[in-house]
Amino acid sequence: MCQQKGVELTEHHIVEAPDENGKPHSIDLCSDCHTKHERYRNYLRDICHIDIDKTK
C-alpha cells in the first residue's frame, strides 16, 4: 500500500471482501500499513458501529 522498498511484507487476509466462494483474498502489507489498517477497522467497529467483517 505504501510502496516502500526493501521492507519485509506479511500476508493480510481481506475478510471484508471475499471471493465468489467466500474465501478471503490476501494482500501483502508492511507492518506500518498493517497497523494502520487494523486501527481503521477498529475505528469503524468501535466508533461507527460498523463491523466490516460481517458486512457483505
PyMOL CGO cylinders between C-alpha atoms (Angstrom):
from pymol import cmd
from pymol.cgo import CYLINDER

trace = [
    CYLINDER, 0.00, 0.00, 0.00, 2.74, 2.48, 0.92, 0.3, 1, 1, 1, 1, 1, 1,
    CYLINDER, 2.74, 2.48, 0.92, 5.05, 1.24, -1.87, 0.3, 1, 1, 1, 1, 1, 1,
    CYLINDER, 5.05, 1.24, -1.87, 8.11, 1.26, 0.38, 0.3, 1, 1, 1, 1, 1, 1,
    CYLINDER, 8.11, 1.26, 0.38, 11.03, -0.71, -0.97, 0.3, 1, 1, 1, 1, 1, 1,
    CYLINDER, 11.03, -0.71, -0.97, 13.26, -3.05, 0.98, 0.3, 1, 1, 1, 1, 1, 1,
    CYLINDER, 13.26, -3.05, 0.98, 10.79, -3.81, 3.80, 0.3, 1, 1, 1, 1, 1, 1,
    CYLINDER, 10.79, -3.81, 3.80, 9.51, -7.18, 4.93, 0.3, 1, 1, 1, 1, 1, 1,
    CYLINDER, 9.51, -7.18, 4.93, 5.89, -7.82, 4.00, 0.3, 1, 1, 1, 1, 1, 1,
    CYLINDER, 5.89, -7.82, 4.00, 3.38, -10.05, 5.70, 0.3, 1, 1, 1, 1, 1, 1,
    CYLINDER, 3.38, -10.05, 5.70, 0.22, -11.59, 4.30, 0.3, 1, 1, 1, 1, 1, 1,
    CYLINDER, 0.22, -11.59, 4.30, -3.03, -9.93, 5.33, 0.3, 1, 1, 1, 1, 1, 1,
    CYLINDER, -3.03, -9.93, 5.33, -6.41, -11.54, 4.62, 0.3, 1, 1, 1, 1, 1, 1,
    CYLINDER, -6.41, -11.54, 4.62, -9.13, -9.22, 3.37, 0.3, 1, 1, 1, 1, 1, 1,
    CYLINDER, -9.13, -9.22, 3.37, -12.10, -10.87, 5.10, 0.3, 1, 1, 1, 1, 1, 1,
    CYLINDER, -12.10, -10.87, 5.10, -14.42, -7.98, 4.26, 0.3, 1, 1, 1, 1, 1, 1,
    CYLINDER, -14.42, -7.98, 4.26, -14.14, -8.72, 0.52, 0.3, 1, 1, 1, 1, 1, 1,
    CYLINDER, -14.14, -8.72, 0.52, -14.28, -12.50, -0.04, 0.3, 1, 1, 1, 1, 1, 1,
    CYLINDER, -14.28, -12.50, -0.04, -14.17, -14.10, -3.46, 0.3, 1, 1, 1, 1, 1, 1,
    CYLINDER, -14.17, -14.10, -3.46, -17.20, -15.78, -5.05, 0.3, 1, 1, 1, 1, 1, 1,
    CYLINDER, -17.20, -15.78, -5.05, -16.56, -18.92, -2.93, 0.3, 1, 1, 1, 1, 1, 1,
    CYLINDER, -16.56, -18.92, -2.93, -16.42, -16.98, 0.34, 0.3, 1, 1, 1, 1, 1, 1,
    CYLINDER, -16.42, -16.98, 0.34, -12.64, -17.31, 0.65, 0.3, 1, 1, 1, 1, 1, 1,
    CYLINDER, -12.64, -17.31, 0.65, -10.86, -14.10, 1.71, 0.3, 1, 1, 1, 1, 1, 1,
    CYLINDER, -10.86, -14.10, 1.71, -8.40, -12.51, -0.69, 0.3, 1, 1, 1, 1, 1, 1,
    CYLINDER, -8.40, -12.51, -0.69, -4.98, -11.64, 0.68, 0.3, 1, 1, 1, 1, 1, 1,
    CYLINDER, -4.98, -11.64, 0.68, -2.51, -8.84, 0.12, 0.3, 1, 1, 1, 1, 1, 1,
    CYLINDER, -2.51, -8.84, 0.12, 1.00, -8.25, 1.41, 0.3, 1, 1, 1, 1, 1, 1,
    CYLINDER, 1.00, -8.25, 1.41, 1.49, -5.29, 3.74, 0.3, 1, 1, 1, 1, 1, 1,
    CYLINDER, 1.49, -5.29, 3.74, 4.40, -3.80, 5.65, 0.3, 1, 1, 1, 1, 1, 1,
    CYLINDER, 4.40, -3.80, 5.65, 3.94, -3.72, 9.41, 0.3, 1, 1, 1, 1, 1, 1,
    CYLINDER, 3.94, -3.72, 9.41, 3.12, 0.04, 9.42, 0.3, 1, 1, 1, 1, 1, 1,
    CYLINDER, 3.12, 0.04, 9.42, 0.34, -0.35, 6.83, 0.3, 1, 1, 1, 1, 1, 1,
    CYLINDER, 0.34, -0.35, 6.83, -1.00, -3.42, 8.63, 0.3, 1, 1, 1, 1, 1, 1,
    CYLINDER, -1.00, -3.42, 8.63, -1.20, -1.43, 11.88, 0.3, 1, 1, 1, 1, 1, 1,
    CYLINDER, -1.20, -1.43, 11.88, -2.96, 1.47, 10.15, 0.3, 1, 1, 1, 1, 1, 1,
    CYLINDER, -2.96, 1.47, 10.15, -5.45, -0.90, 8.52, 0.3, 1, 1, 1, 1, 1, 1,
    CYLINDER, -5.45, -0.90, 8.52, -6.23, -2.53, 11.87, 0.3, 1, 1, 1, 1, 1, 1,
    CYLINDER, -6.23, -2.53, 11.87, -6.73, 0.89, 13.50, 0.3, 1, 1, 1, 1, 1, 1,
    CYLINDER, -6.73, 0.89, 13.50, -9.15, 1.85, 10.74, 0.3, 1, 1, 1, 1, 1, 1,
    CYLINDER, -9.15, 1.85, 10.74, -11.11, -1.40, 11.15, 0.3, 1, 1, 1, 1, 1, 1,
    CYLINDER, -11.11, -1.40, 11.15, -11.25, -0.87, 14.92, 0.3, 1, 1, 1, 1, 1, 1,
    CYLINDER, -11.25, -0.87, 14.92, -12.43, 2.73, 14.41, 0.3, 1, 1, 1, 1, 1, 1,
    CYLINDER, -12.43, 2.73, 14.41, -15.22, 1.56, 12.12, 0.3, 1, 1, 1, 1, 1, 1,
    CYLINDER, -15.22, 1.56, 12.12, -16.23, -1.12, 14.62, 0.3, 1, 1, 1, 1, 1, 1,
    CYLINDER, -16.23, -1.12, 14.62, -15.89, 0.82, 17.88, 0.3, 1, 1, 1, 1, 1, 1,
    CYLINDER, -15.89, 0.82, 17.88, -16.81, 4.38, 16.90, 0.3, 1, 1, 1, 1, 1, 1,
    CYLINDER, -16.81, 4.38, 16.90, -19.02, 3.96, 13.82, 0.3, 1, 1, 1, 1, 1, 1,
    CYLINDER, -19.02, 3.96, 13.82, -20.53, 0.61, 14.91, 0.3, 1, 1, 1, 1, 1, 1,
    CYLINDER, -20.53, 0.61, 14.91, -19.78, -0.91, 11.51, 0.3, 1, 1, 1, 1, 1, 1,
    CYLINDER, -19.78, -0.91, 11.51, -18.30, -4.41, 11.66, 0.3, 1, 1, 1, 1, 1, 1,
    CYLINDER, -18.30, -4.41, 11.66, -16.80, -4.83, 8.21, 0.3, 1, 1, 1, 1, 1, 1,
    CYLINDER, -16.80, -4.83, 8.21, -16.01, -8.46, 8.98, 0.3, 1, 1, 1, 1, 1, 1,
    CYLINDER, -16.01, -8.46, 8.98, -19.75, -9.18, 8.99, 0.3, 1, 1, 1, 1, 1, 1,
    CYLINDER, -19.75, -9.18, 8.99, -20.72, -6.84, 6.12, 0.3, 1, 1, 1, 1, 1, 1,
    CYLINDER, -20.72, -6.84, 6.12, -21.21, -8.20, 2.64, 0.3, 1, 1, 1, 1, 1, 1,
]
cmd.load_cgo(trace, "trace")
